[in-house]
Amino acid sequence: MTTGYNIQKMDAKIKEIRKAAEELQELGGDIEAVNKNLVRLLASTKMLELNISDAISLV
């Protein structure tokens, strides 16, 4: 099992995902399908933040 994880790089990618999702929210306007999927995407992104981004302070 590899233990050479790059937590900082993972954190940066998670931030990119959040930024992209927020931009899509602005672009999607009132398209219900887009908004519902973005709610799920942002919830998953939040879990990644809790698991990875918050772990940076522990490393």
PyMOL Python script that loads the backbone (N, CA, C, O; Angstrom):
from pymol import cmd

cmd.read_pdbstr("""\
ATOM      1  N   MET A   1       0.834  -1.174   0.000  1.00  0.00           N
ATOM      2  CA  MET A   1       0.000   0.000   0.000  1.00  0.00           C
ATOM      3  C   MET A   1       0.885   1.247   0.000  1.00  0.00           C
ATOM      4  O   MET A   1       1.838   1.330   0.776  1.00  0.00           O
ATOM      5  N   THR A   2       0.584   2.194  -0.847  1.00  0.00           N
ATOM      6  CA  THR A   2       1.345   3.423  -0.954  1.00  0.00           C
ATOM      7  C   THR A   2       0.924   4.395   0.135  1.00  0.00           C
ATOM      8  O   THR A   2      -0.267   4.582   0.386  1.00  0.00           O
ATOM      9  N   THR A   3       1.903   5.009   0.780  1.00  0.00           N
ATOM     10  CA  THR A   3       1.593   5.999   1.805  1.00  0.00           C
ATOM     11  C   THR A   3       2.080   7.383   1.426  1.00  0.00           C
ATOM     12  O   THR A   3       2.068   8.282   2.267  1.00  0.00           O
ATOM     13  N   GLY A   4       2.503   7.583   0.203  1.00  0.00           N
ATOM     14  CA  GLY A   4       3.028   8.857  -0.256  1.00  0.00           C
ATOM     15  C   GLY A   4       1.947   9.775  -0.801  1.00  0.00           C
ATOM     16  O   GLY A   4       2.034  10.236  -1.940  1.00  0.00           O
ATOM     17  N   TYR A   5       0.936  10.040   0.003  1.00  0.00           N
ATOM     18  CA  TYR A   5      -0.155  10.899  -0.444  1.00  0.00           C
ATOM     19  C   TYR A   5       0.277  12.356  -0.412  1.00  0.00           C
ATOM     20  O   TYR A   5       1.012  12.782   0.479  1.00  0.00           O
ATOM     21  N   ASN A   6      -0.186  13.107  -1.390  1.00  0.00           N
ATOM     22  CA  ASN A   6       0.090  14.540  -1.419  1.00  0.00           C
ATOM     23  C   ASN A   6      -1.191  15.260  -0.988  1.00  0.00           C
ATOM     24  O   ASN A   6      -2.021  15.632  -1.818  1.00  0.00           O
ATOM     25  N   ILE A   7      -1.331  15.445   0.318  1.00  0.00           N
ATOM     26  CA  ILE A   7      -2.546  16.020   0.888  1.00  0.00           C
ATOM     27  C   ILE A   7      -2.764  17.446   0.394  1.00  0.00           C
ATOM     28  O   ILE A   7      -3.900  17.844   0.133  1.00  0.00           O
ATOM     29  N   GLN A   8      -1.695  18.214   0.266  1.00  0.00           N
ATOM     30  CA  GLN A   8      -1.838  19.597  -0.188  1.00  0.00           C
ATOM     31  C   GLN A   8      -2.381  19.659  -1.617  1.00  0.00           C
ATOM     32  O   GLN A   8      -3.220  20.502  -1.934  1.00  0.00           O
ATOM     33  N   LYS A   9      -1.897  18.765  -2.471  1.00  0.00           N
ATOM     34  CA  LYS A   9      -2.379  18.733  -3.853  1.00  0.00           C
ATOM     35  C   LYS A   9      -3.843  18.277  -3.897  1.00  0.00           C
ATOM     36  O   LYS A   9      -4.639  18.795  -4.680  1.00  0.00           O
ATOM     37  N   MET A  10      -4.184  17.309  -3.053  1.00  0.00           N
ATOM     38  CA  MET A  10      -5.570  16.853  -2.975  1.00  0.00           C
ATOM     39  C   MET A  10      -6.471  17.996  -2.505  1.00  0.00           C
ATOM     40  O   MET A  10      -7.567  18.184  -3.035  1.00  0.00           O
ATOM     41  N   ASP A  11      -6.012  18.752  -1.518  1.00  0.00           N
ATOM     42  CA  ASP A  11      -6.766  19.899  -1.010  1.00  0.00           C
ATOM     43  C   ASP A  11      -7.005  20.923  -2.116  1.00  0.00           C
ATOM     44  O   ASP A  11      -8.104  21.463  -2.241  1.00  0.00           O
ATOM     45  N   ALA A  12      -5.987  21.186  -2.906  1.00  0.00           N
ATOM     46  CA  ALA A  12      -6.122  22.151  -4.005  1.00  0.00           C
ATOM     47  C   ALA A  12      -7.161  21.682  -5.019  1.00  0.00           C
ATOM     48  O   ALA A  12      -7.950  22.488  -5.512  1.00  0.00           O
ATOM     49  N   LYS A  13      -7.170  20.390  -5.335  1.00  0.00           N
ATOM     50  CA  LYS A  13      -8.146  19.844  -6.284  1.00  0.00           C
ATOM     51  C   LYS A  13      -9.563  19.930  -5.720  1.00  0.00           C
ATOM     52  O   LYS A  13     -10.505  20.225  -6.455  1.00  0.00           O
ATOM     53  N   ILE A  14      -9.716  19.674  -4.424  1.00  0.00           N
ATOM     54  CA  ILE A  14     -11.028  19.765  -3.791  1.00  0.00           C
ATOM     55  C   ILE A  14     -11.538  21.198  -3.874  1.00  0.00           C
ATOM     56  O   ILE A  14     -12.719  21.429  -4.134  1.00  0.00           O
ATOM     57  N   LYS A  15     -10.648  22.156  -3.653  1.00  0.00           N
ATOM     58  CA  LYS A  15     -11.036  23.573  -3.773  1.00  0.00           C
ATOM     59  C   LYS A  15     -11.450  23.909  -5.202  1.00  0.00           C
ATOM     60  O   LYS A  15     -12.375  24.694  -5.412  1.00  0.00           O
ATOM     61  N   GLU A  16     -10.772  23.322  -6.182  1.00  0.00           N
ATOM     62  CA  GLU A  16     -11.149  23.526  -7.585  1.00  0.00           C
ATOM     63  C   GLU A  16     -12.540  22.967  -7.862  1.00  0.00           C
ATOM     64  O   GLU A  16     -13.332  23.581  -8.578  1.00  0.00           O
ATOM     65  N   ILE A  17     -12.831  21.804  -7.293  1.00  0.00           N
ATOM     66  CA  ILE A  17     -14.155  21.190  -7.471  1.00  0.00           C
ATOM     67  C   ILE A  17     -15.230  22.110  -6.903  1.00  0.00           C
ATOM     68  O   ILE A  17     -16.245  22.359  -7.553  1.00  0.00           O
ATOM     69  N   ARG A  18     -15.007  22.621  -5.677  1.00  0.00           N
ATOM     70  CA  ARG A  18     -15.989  23.523  -5.055  1.00  0.00           C
ATOM     71  C   ARG A  18     -16.189  24.765  -5.918  1.00  0.00           C
ATOM     72  O   ARG A  18     -17.321  25.181  -6.164  1.00  0.00           O
ATOM     73  N   LYS A  19     -15.083  25.356  -6.376  1.00  0.00           N
ATOM     74  CA  LYS A  19     -15.175  26.568  -7.198  1.00  0.00           C
ATOM     75  C   LYS A  19     -15.953  26.292  -8.483  1.00  0.00           C
ATOM     76  O   LYS A  19     -16.809  27.086  -8.872  1.00  0.00           O
ATOM     77  N   ALA A  20     -15.662  25.179  -9.138  1.00  0.00           N
ATOM     78  CA  ALA A  20     -16.359  24.826 -10.375  1.00  0.00           C
ATOM     79  C   ALA A  20     -17.849  24.606 -10.131  1.00  0.00           C
ATOM     80  O   ALA A  20     -18.680  25.039 -10.928  1.00  0.00           O
ATOM     81  N   ALA A  21     -18.185  23.937  -9.037  1.00  0.00           N
ATOM     82  CA  ALA A  21     -19.594  23.691  -8.710  1.00  0.00           C
ATOM     83  C   ALA A  21     -20.319  25.001  -8.444  1.00  0.00           C
ATOM     84  O   ALA A  21     -21.454  25.183  -8.884  1.00  0.00           O
ATOM     85  N   GLU A  22     -19.674  25.911  -7.729  1.00  0.00           N
ATOM     86  CA  GLU A  22     -20.292  27.202  -7.448  1.00  0.00           C
ATOM     87  C   GLU A  22     -20.475  28.020  -8.723  1.00  0.00           C
ATOM     88  O   GLU A  22     -21.478  28.717  -8.873  1.00  0.00           O
ATOM     89  N   GLU A  23     -19.513  27.940  -9.642  1.00  0.00           N
ATOM     90  CA  GLU A  23     -19.641  28.624 -10.933  1.00  0.00           C
ATOM     91  C   GLU A  23     -20.794  28.032 -11.742  1.00  0.00           C
ATOM     92  O   GLU A  23     -21.544  28.763 -12.390  1.00  0.00           O
ATOM     93  N   LEU A  24     -20.931  26.707 -11.702  1.00  0.00           N
ATOM     94  CA  LEU A  24     -22.040  26.051 -12.402  1.00  0.00           C
ATOM     95  C   LEU A  24     -23.385  26.472 -11.827  1.00  0.00           C
ATOM     96  O   LEU A  24     -24.362  26.595 -12.565  1.00  0.00           O
ATOM     97  N   GLN A  25     -23.446  26.694 -10.520  1.00  0.00           N
ATOM     98  CA  GLN A  25     -24.686  27.160  -9.907  1.00  0.00           C
ATOM     99  C   GLN A  25     -25.093  28.502 -10.498  1.00  0.00           C
ATOM    100  O   GLN A  25     -26.266  28.732 -10.794  1.00  0.00           O
ATOM    101  N   GLU A  26     -24.122  29.376 -10.666  1.00  0.00           N
ATOM    102  CA  GLU A  26     -24.402  30.691 -11.252  1.00  0.00           C
ATOM    103  C   GLU A  26     -24.843  30.558 -12.708  1.00  0.00           C
ATOM    104  O   GLU A  26     -25.782  31.226 -13.141  1.00  0.00           O
ATOM    105  N   LEU A  27     -24.171  29.704 -13.453  1.00  0.00           N
ATOM    106  CA  LEU A  27     -24.480  29.524 -14.871  1.00  0.00           C
ATOM    107  C   LEU A  27     -25.791  28.774 -15.082  1.00  0.00           C
ATOM    108  O   LEU A  27     -26.500  29.019 -16.058  1.00  0.00           O
ATOM    109  N   GLY A  28     -26.113  27.861 -14.167  1.00  0.00           N
ATOM    110  CA  GLY A  28     -27.284  27.011 -14.315  1.00  0.00           C
ATOM    111  C   GLY A  28     -28.601  27.728 -14.107  1.00  0.00           C
ATOM    112  O   GLY A  28     -29.650  27.263 -14.551  1.00  0.00           O
ATOM    113  N   GLY A  29     -28.540  28.859 -13.432  1.00  0.00           N
ATOM    114  CA  GLY A  29     -29.755  29.621 -13.210  1.00  0.00           C
ATOM    115  C   GLY A  29     -30.823  28.798 -12.508  1.00  0.00           C
ATOM    116  O   GLY A  29     -30.602  28.262 -11.423  1.00  0.00           O
ATOM    117  N   ASP A  30     -31.974  28.709 -13.140  1.00  0.00           N
ATOM    118  CA  ASP A  30     -33.120  28.013 -12.549  1.00  0.00           C
ATOM    119  C   ASP A  30     -33.341  26.621 -13.124  1.00  0.00           C
ATOM    120  O   ASP A  30     -34.440  26.077 -13.015  1.00  0.00           O
ATOM    121  N   ILE A  31     -32.324  26.044 -13.728  1.00  0.00           N
ATOM    122  CA  ILE A  31     -32.474  24.696 -14.270  1.00  0.00           C
ATOM    123  C   ILE A  31     -32.473  23.716 -13.098  1.00  0.00           C
ATOM    124  O   ILE A  31     -31.445  23.495 -12.459  1.00  0.00           O
ATOM    125  N   GLU A  32     -33.638  23.134 -12.827  1.00  0.00           N
ATOM    126  CA  GLU A  32     -33.825  22.301 -11.642  1.00  0.00           C
ATOM    127  C   GLU A  32     -32.881  21.102 -11.603  1.00  0.00           C
ATOM    128  O   GLU A  32     -32.318  20.796 -10.552  1.00  0.00           O
ATOM    129  N   ALA A  33     -32.704  20.428 -12.721  1.00  0.00           N
ATOM    130  CA  ALA A  33     -31.844  19.247 -12.754  1.00  0.00           C
ATOM    131  C   ALA A  33     -30.400  19.619 -12.404  1.00  0.00           C
ATOM    132  O   ALA A  33     -29.727  18.886 -11.679  1.00  0.00           O
ATOM    133  N   VAL A  34     -29.936  20.737 -12.910  1.00  0.00           N
ATOM    134  CA  VAL A  34     -28.577  21.188 -12.614  1.00  0.00           C
ATOM    135  C   VAL A  34     -28.450  21.496 -11.124  1.00  0.00           C
ATOM    136  O   VAL A  34     -27.494  21.074 -10.473  1.00  0.00           O
ATOM    137  N   ASN A  35     -29.421  22.233 -10.593  1.00  0.00           N
ATOM    138  CA  ASN A  35     -29.366  22.608  -9.178  1.00  0.00           C
ATOM    139  C   ASN A  35     -29.394  21.390  -8.261  1.00  0.00           C
ATOM    140  O   ASN A  35     -28.646  21.334  -7.285  1.00  0.00           O
ATOM    141  N   LYS A  36     -30.244  20.419  -8.562  1.00  0.00           N
ATOM    142  CA  LYS A  36     -30.323  19.225  -7.718  1.00  0.00           C
ATOM    143  C   LYS A  36     -29.010  18.441  -7.745  1.00  0.00           C
ATOM    144  O   LYS A  36     -28.549  17.958  -6.710  1.00  0.00           O
ATOM    145  N   ASN A  37     -28.419  18.319  -8.914  1.00  0.00           N
ATOM    146  CA  ASN A  37     -27.145  17.601  -9.017  1.00  0.00           C
ATOM    147  C   ASN A  37     -26.022  18.364  -8.325  1.00  0.00           C
ATOM    148  O   ASN A  37     -25.128  17.756  -7.737  1.00  0.00           O
ATOM    149  N   LEU A  38     -26.066  19.681  -8.393  1.00  0.00           N
ATOM    150  CA  LEU A  38     -25.041  20.471  -7.728  1.00  0.00           C
ATOM    151  C   LEU A  38     -25.158  20.394  -6.208  1.00  0.00           C
ATOM    152  O   LEU A  38     -24.148  20.447  -5.508  1.00  0.00           O
ATOM    153  N   VAL A  39     -26.366  20.272  -5.699  1.00  0.00           N
ATOM    154  CA  VAL A  39     -26.539  20.085  -4.259  1.00  0.00           C
ATOM    155  C   VAL A  39     -25.826  18.811  -3.826  1.00  0.00           C
ATOM    156  O   VAL A  39     -25.138  18.796  -2.805  1.00  0.00           O
ATOM    157  N   ARG A  40     -25.990  17.740  -4.602  1.00  0.00           N
ATOM    158  CA  ARG A  40     -25.318  16.480  -4.279  1.00  0.00           C
ATOM    159  C   ARG A  40     -23.798  16.601  -4.433  1.00  0.00           C
ATOM    160  O   ARG A  40     -23.037  16.098  -3.607  1.00  0.00           O
ATOM    161  N   LEU A  41     -23.376  17.270  -5.493  1.00  0.00           N
ATOM    162  CA  LEU A  41     -21.942  17.451  -5.723  1.00  0.00           C
ATOM    163  C   LEU A  41     -21.314  18.260  -4.591  1.00  0.00           C
ATOM    164  O   LEU A  41     -20.232  17.923  -4.111  1.00  0.00           O
ATOM    165  N   LEU A  42     -21.983  19.315  -4.168  1.00  0.00           N
ATOM    166  CA  LEU A  42     -21.443  20.133  -3.085  1.00  0.00           C
ATOM    167  C   LEU A  42     -21.445  19.377  -1.759  1.00  0.00           C
ATOM    168  O   LEU A  42     -20.554  19.576  -0.933  1.00  0.00           O
ATOM    169  N   ALA A  43     -22.422  18.526  -1.550  1.00  0.00           N
ATOM    170  CA  ALA A  43     -22.437  17.705  -0.330  1.00  0.00           C
ATOM    171  C   ALA A  43     -21.259  16.729  -0.339  1.00  0.00           C
ATOM    172  O   ALA A  43     -20.601  16.539   0.684  1.00  0.00           O
ATOM    173  N   SER A  44     -20.997  16.118  -1.477  1.00  0.00           N
ATOM    174  CA  SER A  44     -19.849  15.206  -1.590  1.00  0.00           C
ATOM    175  C   SER A  44     -18.534  15.967  -1.430  1.00  0.00           C
ATOM    176  O   SER A  44     -17.586  15.469  -0.823  1.00  0.00           O
ATOM    177  N   THR A  45     -18.491  17.168  -1.976  1.00  0.00           N
ATOM    178  CA  THR A  45     -17.302  18.003  -1.847  1.00  0.00           C
ATOM    179  C   THR A  45     -17.062  18.358  -0.382  1.00  0.00           C
ATOM    180  O   THR A  45     -15.922  18.374   0.081  1.00  0.00           O
ATOM    181  N   LYS A  46     -18.137  18.641   0.339  1.00  0.00           N
ATOM    182  CA  LYS A  46     -18.017  18.943   1.764  1.00  0.00           C
ATOM    183  C   LYS A  46     -17.422  17.759   2.519  1.00  0.00           C
ATOM    184  O   LYS A  46     -16.589  17.940   3.407  1.00  0.00           O
ATOM    185  N   MET A  47     -17.844  16.563   2.170  1.00  0.00           N
ATOM    186  CA  MET A  47     -17.288  15.373   2.815  1.00  0.00           C
ATOM    187  C   MET A  47     -15.793  15.251   2.519  1.00  0.00           C
ATOM    188  O   MET A  47     -15.011  14.900   3.403  1.00  0.00           O
ATOM    189  N   LEU A  48     -15.394  15.538   1.280  1.00  0.00           N
ATOM    190  CA  LEU A  48     -13.967  15.521   0.947  1.00  0.00           C
ATOM    191  C   LEU A  48     -13.217  16.566   1.762  1.00  0.00           C
ATOM    192  O   LEU A  48     -12.114  16.309   2.244  1.00  0.00           O
ATOM    193  N   GLU A  49     -13.816  17.745   1.914  1.00  0.00           N
ATOM    194  CA  GLU A  49     -13.175  18.783   2.714  1.00  0.00           C
ATOM    195  C   GLU A  49     -12.994  18.317   4.155  1.00  0.00           C
ATOM    196  O   GLU A  49     -11.939  18.526   4.752  1.00  0.00           O
ATOM    197  N   LEU A  50     -14.013  17.693   4.703  1.00  0.00           N
ATOM    198  CA  LEU A  50     -13.924  17.203   6.080  1.00  0.00           C
ATOM    199  C   LEU A  50     -12.869  16.116   6.214  1.00  0.00           C
ATOM    200  O   LEU A  50     -12.156  16.056   7.216  1.00  0.00           O
ATOM    201  N   ASN A  51     -12.770  15.260   5.207  1.00  0.00           N
ATOM    202  CA  ASN A  51     -11.829  14.132   5.271  1.00  0.00           C
ATOM    203  C   ASN A  51     -10.397  14.525   4.909  1.00  0.00           C
ATOM    204  O   ASN A  51      -9.449  14.014   5.505  1.00  0.00           O
ATOM    205  N   ILE A  52     -10.235  15.414   3.954  1.00  0.00           N
ATOM    206  CA  ILE A  52      -8.893  15.733   3.449  1.00  0.00           C
ATOM    207  C   ILE A  52      -8.447  17.124   3.893  1.00  0.00           C
ATOM    208  O   ILE A  52      -7.410  17.268   4.540  1.00  0.00           O
ATOM    209  N   SER A  53      -9.221  18.136   3.548  1.00  0.00           N
ATOM    210  CA  SER A  53      -8.807  19.511   3.821  1.00  0.00           C
ATOM    211  C   SER A  53      -8.623  19.769   5.305  1.00  0.00           C
ATOM    212  O   SER A  53      -7.675  20.445   5.704  1.00  0.00           O
ATOM    213  N   ASP A  54      -9.521  19.239   6.129  1.00  0.00           N
ATOM    214  CA  ASP A  54      -9.400  19.428   7.560  1.00  0.00           C
ATOM    215  C   ASP A  54      -8.241  18.610   8.143  1.00  0.00           C
ATOM    216  O   ASP A  54      -7.738  18.922   9.222  1.00  0.00           O
ATOM    217  N   ALA A  55      -7.830  17.579   7.435  1.00  0.00           N
ATOM    218  CA  ALA A  55      -6.741  16.734   7.914  1.00  0.00           C
ATOM    219  C   ALA A  55      -5.376  17.414   7.764  1.00  0.00           C
ATOM    220  O   ALA A  55      -4.401  17.000   8.391  1.00  0.00           O
ATOM    221  N   ILE A  56      -5.312  18.439   6.944  1.00  0.00           N
ATOM    222  CA  ILE A  56      -4.037  19.140   6.730  1.00  0.00           C
ATOM    223  C   ILE A  56      -3.485  19.672   8.051  1.00  0.00           C
ATOM    224  O   ILE A  56      -2.276  19.651   8.278  1.00  0.00           O
ATOM    225  N   SER A  57      -4.373  20.147   8.914  1.00  0.00           N
ATOM    226  CA  SER A  57      -3.906  20.693  10.190  1.00  0.00           C
ATOM    227  C   SER A  57      -3.326  19.598  11.100  1.00  0.00           C
ATOM    228  O   SER A  57      -2.600  19.891  12.050  1.00  0.00           O
ATOM    229  N   LEU A  58      -3.653  18.353  10.801  1.00  0.00           N
ATOM    230  CA  LEU A  58      -3.159  17.238  11.619  1.00  0.00           C
ATOM    231  C   LEU A  58      -1.844  16.671  11.122  1.00  0.00           C
ATOM    232  O   LEU A  58      -1.152  15.950  11.840  1.00  0.00           O
ATOM    233  N   VAL A  59      -1.504  17.007   9.876  1.00  0.00           N
ATOM    234  CA  VAL A  59      -0.302  16.440   9.263  1.00  0.00           C
ATOM    235  C   VAL A  59       0.900  17.324   9.542  1.00  0.00           C
ATOM    236  O   VAL A  59       2.009  17.014   9.108  1.00  0.00           O
TER     237      VAL A  59
END
""", "prot")
cmd.dss("prot")
cmd.show_as("cartoon", "prot")
cmd.util.cbc("prot")
cmd.orient("prot")
